[in-house]
Amino acid sequence: MWANRKASAMWRAVPLAKIVLRMATFGALLGASLGLVTLIAFASTVPAPKSHYQLQIILSGVKDGVALAGLAGIAMALYAGIIHRTVHKPAHFRFAMLIVATIVSFAVVQHPFHIVTLSEFGIPLAEWVLWAFREADPVLIPLFIATIAKHIAIGLMSLYTTSRYIRDASSSFSKSRAPTLA
């Protein structure tokens, strides 16, 4: 009886862990690309020795990306493991996972685009966006667009990860229920 419970728990654990690993891996790639955008945007302000600070900017981007996507992956895995123990409607499940990842992405997004930070300064978000585009700051606009692209990329990766989870969980479940030869 104990072995049967253990086998039934294991068929769910591996696909849930893969959600976190896939999202964290994607976060590393996303963070590295955002680090490159940051380097391009702030190329003139990087102090000497540039090679040292460029590496620090890239590593910081990777760390932020892994933290953001990893947290989204953990939230997705918890949602799938606790609330959706079985998936009856894959389209609804994908949408729910997209919502979970988007909420985490909006909650964890870094400065200066965090809505709480803007409200602390007394600047409404719409007014700040209009100011950024009116001033046409060559540094601010690429970072603003990169932040929007980051949210979109996290959402798209959550859809891909959810599709892979459904496939992995169903194959793992069928393997756990296969008859064993005694």
C-alpha positions as CSV (number, residue, x, y, z in Angstrom):
1,M,0.0,0.0,0.0
2,W,2.8,2.4,0.9
3,A,4.6,1.7,-2.4
4,N,1.4,2.4,-4.3
5,R,1.0,5.8,-2.6
6,K,4.7,6.6,-3.3
7,A,4.3,5.7,-7.0
8,S,1.1,7.8,-7.3
9,A,2.9,10.8,-5.8
10,M,6.0,10.4,-8.0
11,W,4.2,10.5,-11.3
12,R,3.2,14.1,-10.4
13,A,6.4,15.3,-8.8
14,V,8.7,15.0,-11.9
15,P,6.4,17.0,-14.3
16,L,5.9,19.6,-11.6
17,A,9.6,20.0,-11.1
18,K,10.1,20.3,-14.9
19,I,7.8,23.3,-14.8
20,V,10.2,25.1,-12.5
21,L,13.3,24.0,-14.3
22,R,11.9,25.0,-17.8
23,M,10.8,28.4,-16.5
24,A,14.2,29.0,-14.7
25,T,16.1,28.1,-17.8
26,F,14.1,30.4,-19.9
27,G,14.5,33.1,-17.3
28,A,18.3,32.8,-17.6
29,L,18.1,33.3,-21.4
30,L,15.6,36.2,-21.0
31,G,17.8,37.8,-18.3
32,A,20.9,37.6,-20.5
33,S,19.0,39.2,-23.4
34,L,17.7,42.0,-21.2
35,G,21.2,42.5,-19.8
36,L,22.4,43.0,-23.4
37,V,19.6,45.6,-24.0
38,T,20.7,47.3,-20.8
39,L,24.3,47.4,-22.0
40,I,23.2,48.9,-25.3
41,A,21.0,51.5,-23.7
42,F,23.6,52.5,-21.1
43,A,26.8,52.0,-23.2
44,S,28.0,55.5,-22.7
45,T,27.6,55.5,-18.9
46,V,29.4,52.2,-18.2
47,P,32.5,53.2,-16.1
48,A,36.0,51.8,-16.7
49,P,37.0,48.9,-16.7
50,K,34.1,48.3,-19.1
51,S,34.7,44.6,-19.4
52,H,34.2,44.1,-15.6
53,Y,31.0,46.1,-15.5
54,Q,29.6,44.6,-18.7
55,L,30.0,41.2,-17.2
56,Q,28.3,42.3,-14.0
57,I,25.4,43.8,-15.9
58,I,24.9,40.5,-17.9
59,L,25.2,38.4,-14.7
60,S,22.7,40.7,-12.9
61,G,20.3,40.3,-15.8
62,V,20.6,36.5,-15.7
63,K,20.1,36.5,-11.9
64,D,17.0,38.7,-12.2
65,G,15.6,36.6,-15.1
66,V,16.1,33.3,-13.2
67,A,14.5,34.8,-10.1
68,L,11.5,36.2,-12.0
69,A,10.8,33.1,-14.2
70,G,11.7,30.7,-11.4
71,L,9.2,32.4,-9.1
72,A,6.6,32.1,-11.9
73,G,7.5,28.5,-12.3
74,I,7.1,27.8,-8.6
75,A,3.7,29.5,-8.6
76,M,2.6,27.6,-11.7
77,A,3.8,24.3,-10.1
78,L,2.0,25.0,-6.9
79,Y,-1.2,25.9,-8.8
80,A,-1.0,22.8,-10.9
81,G,-0.1,20.6,-7.9
82,I,-2.6,21.9,-5.4
83,I,-5.6,23.4,-7.2
84,H,-5.5,21.5,-10.5
85,R,-4.7,17.9,-9.5
86,T,-6.2,16.7,-12.8
87,V,-6.6,18.5,-16.0
88,H,-10.0,18.0,-17.6
89,K,-10.0,21.0,-20.0
90,P,-6.5,21.7,-21.3
91,A,-7.4,25.1,-22.8
92,H,-8.8,26.4,-19.5
93,F,-5.8,25.0,-17.7
94,R,-3.4,26.8,-20.1
95,F,-5.2,30.0,-19.6
96,A,-5.2,29.7,-15.8
97,M,-1.4,29.0,-15.9
98,L,-1.0,32.1,-18.1
99,I,-2.8,34.2,-15.6
100,V,-0.7,32.8,-12.7
101,A,2.6,33.6,-14.6
102,T,1.4,37.0,-15.6
103,I,0.4,37.9,-12.0
104,V,3.8,36.8,-10.8
105,S,5.5,38.7,-13.6
106,F,3.7,41.9,-12.7
107,A,4.3,41.5,-9.0
108,V,8.0,40.9,-9.3
109,V,9.0,43.3,-12.1
110,Q,12.1,45.3,-11.4
111,H,12.4,49.1,-11.0
112,P,11.8,51.7,-12.5
113,F,8.7,50.3,-14.0
114,H,7.1,48.9,-10.9
115,I,3.6,50.5,-10.5
116,V,4.1,50.8,-6.7
117,T,7.2,52.8,-7.2
118,L,5.5,55.1,-9.6
119,S,2.6,55.7,-7.2
120,E,5.1,56.3,-4.3
121,F,6.5,59.2,-6.3
122,G,3.0,60.5,-7.0
123,I,3.2,59.8,-10.8
124,P,0.3,58.1,-12.4
125,L,1.4,55.4,-14.8
126,A,-0.4,56.9,-17.8
127,E,1.2,60.2,-17.2
128,W,4.7,58.6,-16.9
129,V,4.3,56.7,-20.1
130,L,3.2,59.9,-22.0
131,W,6.2,61.7,-20.5
132,A,8.6,58.9,-21.6
133,F,7.3,58.9,-25.2
134,R,7.1,62.7,-25.4
135,E,10.7,63.2,-24.2
136,A,11.8,60.5,-26.6
137,D,14.6,59.5,-24.2
138,P,16.9,57.1,-26.2
139,V,17.6,55.2,-23.0
140,L,14.1,55.0,-21.4
141,I,12.1,53.9,-24.5
142,P,14.2,50.7,-25.2
143,L,14.0,49.7,-21.5
144,F,10.3,50.4,-21.4
145,I,9.8,48.2,-24.5
146,A,12.1,45.5,-23.2
147,T,10.0,45.4,-20.0
148,I,6.8,45.0,-21.9
149,A,8.5,42.3,-24.0
150,K,9.6,40.6,-20.8
151,H,6.0,40.2,-19.6
152,I,4.9,38.9,-23.0
153,A,7.8,36.4,-23.1
154,I,7.0,35.1,-19.6
155,G,3.4,34.6,-20.7
156,L,4.4,32.8,-23.9
157,M,6.8,30.6,-22.0
158,S,4.2,29.7,-19.5
159,L,1.9,28.5,-22.3
160,Y,4.7,26.4,-23.7
161,T,5.7,25.0,-20.3
162,T,2.0,24.2,-19.6
163,S,1.7,22.3,-22.8
164,R,4.8,20.3,-22.0
165,Y,3.5,19.7,-18.4
166,I,0.2,18.3,-19.8
167,R,2.1,16.0,-22.1
168,D,4.6,14.9,-19.4
169,A,2.0,14.4,-16.7
170,S,-0.3,12.3,-18.9
171,S,2.6,10.0,-20.1
172,S,3.9,9.8,-16.5
173,F,0.4,8.9,-15.2
174,S,-0.1,6.2,-17.8
175,K,3.3,4.7,-16.9
176,S,2.5,4.7,-13.2
177,R,-0.8,2.8,-13.9
178,A,0.7,0.2,-16.2
179,P,0.5,-3.3,-15.0
180,T,3.7,-4.7,-13.5
181,L,4.9,-8.2,-13.9
182,A,5.3,-9.9,-10.6
